[in-house]
Amino acid sequence: MNAAETHFEFFTVAYLTRIGNQSAGNLEELLTGLEQCSDASIFHHTFQTLSSHHFLTEGFSNDFAQWALAEANRDALAEQFAALDIRDYTSIAALRADLCRVLRDFIDAFPQFSRQEALGPFLFLRKPRSNDALFPHRIQP
């Protein structure tokens, strides 16, 4: 049997996120945040998180739906957010417009919930820019 010249190394991957200066504590603030946040934030909370939520047996595959369900306790809104199939979108602008439409329609139908405080805030995150520092992580045996 031949011995290897170098040891086999395992690597992991970690996706860094940046916390922006926007957050929402209720549905009205979430709508404002959706209208004003960066495209990178919309991408992060929909396309990027699809990979982290795809294995869930409960809950939804985008962060807006997850927050509406778990923090705002609005099951119907969560289902409407989750019904937006991100595979159907070719632009962040179109996805943002539909997210805002769903939320605006919900607030119009249930105005009593628009300023009701959620259990926890929605933090608008985004992926770091390409010039942000990234550090590989090596697993030592």
KAFEN-V964414 format. One record per residue. RES is the residue in three letters. NEAR is the number of other C-alpha atoms within 10 Angstrom. D_FIRST is the distance of its C-alpha to the first C-alpha in Angstrom with 2 decimals. Layout:
# KAFEN-V964414
((RES	NEAR	D_FIRST) (RES	NEAR	D_FIRST))
This chain:
# KAFEN-V964414
((MET	3	0.00) (ASN	4	3.80) (ALA	6	6.53) (ALA	7	9.57) (GLU	6	12.63) (THR	6	14.96) (HIS	8	15.25) (PHE	7	16.20) (GLU	9	19.99) (PHE	10	22.46) (PHE	10	25.94) (THR	8	29.12) (VAL	9	32.25) (ALA	10	35.73) (TYR	8	38.90) (LEU	14	41.51) (THR	13	45.10) (ARG	13	48.33) (ILE	14	51.30) (GLY	13	54.36) (ASN	9	57.89) (GLN	17	58.88) (SER	17	58.91) (ALA	19	60.95) (GLY	18	62.46) (ASN	21	64.34) (LEU	24	64.56) (GLU	19	67.08) (GLU	18	64.84) (LEU	23	61.86) (LEU	20	63.95) (THR	14	64.88) (GLY	19	61.27) (LEU	22	60.18) (GLU	13	62.92) (GLN	11	62.08) (CYS	19	58.33) (SER	16	56.04) (ASP	15	54.32) (ALA	16	51.02) (SER	23	52.08) (ILE	23	52.99) (PHE	20	49.63) (HIS	19	47.79) (HIS	20	49.70) (THR	21	49.30) (PHE	17	46.45) (GLN	19	44.10) (THR	14	44.58) (LEU	16	44.07) (SER	11	40.32) (SER	11	40.79) (HIS	16	43.34) (HIS	12	41.97) (PHE	10	40.40) (LEU	9	43.63) (THR	7	45.33) (GLU	8	48.51) (GLY	17	50.10) (PHE	22	50.01) (SER	25	47.71) (ASN	27	49.75) (ASP	25	50.87) (PHE	21	54.57) (ALA	26	54.53) (GLN	24	52.49) (TRP	23	55.02) (ALA	24	58.00) (LEU	19	56.71) (ALA	15	55.41) (GLU	17	57.61) (ALA	23	60.76) (ASN	14	60.86) (ARG	18	61.94) (ASP	15	60.15) (ALA	13	62.14) (LEU	22	61.36) (ALA	24	57.66) (GLU	16	57.69) (GLN	15	59.53) (PHE	24	57.05) (ALA	20	54.15) (ALA	12	55.92) (LEU	17	55.49) (ASP	12	52.46) (ILE	17	50.88) (ARG	7	49.39) (ASP	9	53.00) (TYR	12	53.57) (THR	9	53.12) (SER	11	54.66) (ILE	18	54.68) (ALA	12	58.48) (ALA	12	58.90) (LEU	20	56.67) (ARG	19	58.57) (ALA	13	61.87) (ASP	14	60.90) (LEU	20	59.60) (CYS	19	62.93) (ARG	13	64.91) (VAL	18	63.34) (LEU	22	64.00) (ARG	17	67.50) (ASP	12	68.42) (PHE	18	67.26) (ILE	18	69.25) (ASP	12	72.29) (ALA	11	72.06) (PHE	10	71.46) (PRO	14	73.00) (GLN	9	73.16) (PHE	17	69.38) (SER	19	69.18) (ARG	13	69.65) (GLN	13	68.33) (GLU	16	65.74) (ALA	19	62.18) (LEU	13	60.22) (GLY	13	57.96) (PRO	17	58.06) (PHE	23	56.29) (LEU	20	54.58) (PHE	24	54.22) (LEU	22	50.73) (ARG	21	49.01) (LYS	17	45.73) (PRO	15	45.62) (ARG	10	46.66) (SER	7	44.08) (ASN	6	45.20) (ASP	8	44.62) (ALA	8	41.74) (LEU	11	38.50) (PHE	8	35.72) (PRO	9	32.12) (HIS	11	30.77) (ARG	11	27.22) (ILE	9	25.91) (GLN	7	24.43) (PRO	7	21.89))
